[in-house]
Amino acid sequence: MDKTPRPALGARRRRFVLEMPVEEPDGFGGVLRRYVAGPVLWGALGPAGSVERLRGGRSDRAVTHRITLRARPGLTPAMRLAAGPRRFAIRGVDEAAGDLVCHVEELLETPEMRA
């Protein structure tokens, strides 16, 4: 577990919308996934570093963040968080002293995300 200090209550002023996945059959044996807005959460956003991964035969560096929220049941990596036009894929969740620390990766906006 990460030993990062808890953000002060006043630092949790960023508004996030928890987006939950909804999967529907695509008619070809697969599924289409879209996200619907859920509850509004308040939290703190901080940098966590970057990870390097291979995409399309080349190495890309993805910037990661840490979002600290008040503890709540049912948060899973299948969900994502939205802050205005920014979207964050949840890669992992740790529980610490009444908080949830979400390790997230910022998603680049695609035309499907605007719909």
Buried (B, 14 or more C-beta within 10 A) or exposed (E): EEEEEBBEEEEBEBEBBBBBEEEEEEEEEEEEEEBEEBEEBEBBBEEBEEEEEEEEEEEEEBEBBBBBBEEEEEBEEEBBBBBEEEBBBBBEBBEBEEBBBBBBBBBEEEEEBEE
